[in-house]
Every structure is written in C-alpha cells, then in structure tokens.
C-alpha cells in the first residue's frame, strides 16, 4: 500500500489543481441554487473530458515527452496557439483562485489590516494575497517538484477527510426528503452559470499539459514512471476530483438550498458568508472542519497553478527557440505572481466577475485542447501500444461533439 502511495504524484497534483474554484465556489453554488439538479452536468462533463485529461500522462509516460513537445510535432502553429492561449488566461486563472484563498484566510485566520503600514486603502484580503503567494513561492523555490509532490499528498488527504466529514454531518442535520430531480437551465443567467460550472469541472482542459509536465518531473524524481503507473495515478486523482465535486454540490444543497442567500462578489464577504452558513446550520463546532476543508481546497489549487503555468510557459519557449532557458521558470513564476497581485488590486471587488471570466474562457477553449490532445495521442508520435482503444476513440469523438455543442449553445446567448 505504501509503495502505491509513494508512486502517486502527478495525479494528486492534478486533483489539487482541479479541486478548487470549480468545487468550493461553483459546485457549492450549484447545490445552493439548483439542489442536486445539476448532478447530470457534473457527471456528464467529467465523463466527456476524461479522455483528454488522460492523454496528458499517457503520452508523457509512453514517450518521455510532455504534451508540449507533442504539440510541436503536430506543427509549430499548434504550440504557438497554446502559448498565446495560456498567456491570455494564466493571470486571470491565478488571480481567481488566489483571491478566493485569500478571502478564506481572512475569514479563518483573522484580519491583517493592521499590517497595512498606514495605507488605509490596503485591505486584509490584499495582505493575505501577498502572504499566500509569498508562501507558495518559498515552498516552490525551496523544494521544487519533490516538495510539492510530498506536500500535495498531505493536503489532498486533509481536504478529503474534512470535506467528507462536513458532508456527513450536513446530511445528518438535513431534515427534508432528498430531491434528485434533474433540471436544465432555461434562461440566460442560468445557462451562463451552467457553462461556467462545466468550464472548470473538474478543471480546465489545459491542465492536461501541466499533468504531462508533472509526469516527466515524477519520472526524473523517481527514476521510473511507467504508462501503467501514470494511468493508475491519474485515475485515482480524477475519481477523487469527481467524488469531491459531488460532495460540494451536496454541501450546497444540504446547507444553502432555498435559504435565499445571495453571495457577494467580494472575496472576504463571500468567504464569511460561506463559512457562516455552514456554522449556523451545523453549529459553531463545524467552523474548524469547514475552515480546513475550504482553505486546503483553495490553497492546493493556488500552489499547483502557480507552479504549473511557469513550467508550461518556460517549456514552450525552450521548444520554440530550441534552447534551454536557465532561469525561465524563475522569471515566469515571478511574472505570474506579480501579475496576479496587480490584477487583484485592480479587480479586488469583482471576485465573481473574475471567476466567471476565467471559467467561461476555459470552457470555450476546451474544444481546441480536446482536438489537439486526441490528434496527438492517435498519431504516429505515440507508441502504438499506448494509442487509444476503440472505446476511448468513441468516447473522445463524443467528448469533442459535447464540448463543441455546449460552446456553440453558450455563444448563442451572448
């Protein structure tokens, strides 16, 4: 058992990146607004996105290359398109996840506005944002991949136990019949939420690129990371992300459905509302459990996204220019960290807008990643033994149609 746990890594990093805004914010809101009525969307999008996420570690373990090298083999234009898309979205994504984490830190650990050095315009959430980013930078600079690999196992176990514990107590306190009636949103506001909900459920498809990079790092760290190990590792992480997605929908349903609560777009207010609703329904004793579940959920996403985007940007440039960039990771992670702080200061009061923009962008770009991942894994660049089976081919075709169909459906409502 311990040997299996030791081999796990990239799949848990995937889960850590995935279990964040999509779960804590979007899934909770889905449960609060629709009860269990959007479980169909959660399960469907996870099924149809599955092959395109899986192709990342499959390709990396089978070839010893990340998806980025594969994109270059498909054509330089494909890699350039990825680079541009990632550059366009990485700051918004990082800001969206960090602002929620900072809001939770403010609610759980306290107000730090006394550290504003006399600048009254600087809020506690803004101070927490800087602290969280600095802590993440310190961890990543100090220990690099090996430390992140060990840390994420602790975080994932902690958030899983605390989340499932919270769901169990919420279910015990729930005194109404369970309503499983599924619903299809039929107005513009609800449809926009549905697309945003599915956009990051369980995660944006570009995380498949990150996963392939982490798989290569795992192979360097361990000396061996076979395709079978990579797929087992991925499946465990993916299943965990689905289970916890359902758990957060249930939490929203058990605690918030029909409460009439309107969530604020301000990070600190939203976090206080979220935790207060849980503690009012379950009792003040639940503060610790909910606090741990919420904060570890968002911290795992913050640190994994902060690590992954700079790796992807550096690797992309190295491939495009055919040369090693000695301090590329350092430069990109600092650019991302300070860019996040800048965007946060400019849009601190618009957390909801940032989350919505980031999630919708992720869904609209999903067909691009689905097609290129499928094309690469089915091509001569992948060893024949590790190309998709007929069942996986069929699921991939259905997934591409699903992602295209919903993207077009959404665009008709703009």
Secondary structure, 3 states (H helix, E strand, C coil): CHHHHHHCCHHHHHHHHHCCHHHHHHHHHHHHHHCCCCHHHHHHHHHHHHHHHHHHHHHHHHHCCCHHHHHHHHCHHHHHHHHHHHHHHHHHHHHHHHHHHHHHHHHHHCCCHHHCCCCCCCCHHHHHHHHHHHHHHHHHHHHHHHHHHHHHHHHHHHHHHHHHHHHHHHHHHCCCCCCCCCCCCCCHHHHHHHHHHHHCCCCCCCHHHHHHHHHHHHHHHHCCCCHHHHHHHHHHHHHHHHHHHHHHHHHHHHHHCCCCCCCCCCHHHHHHHHHHHHHHHHCCCHHHHHHHHHHHHHHHHHHHHHHHHHHHHHHHHHHHHCCCCCCHHHHHHHHHHHHHHHHHHHCCCCHHHHHHHHHHHHHHHHHHHHHHHHHHHCCCCCCHHHCCCHHHHHHHHHHHHHHHHHHHHHHCCC
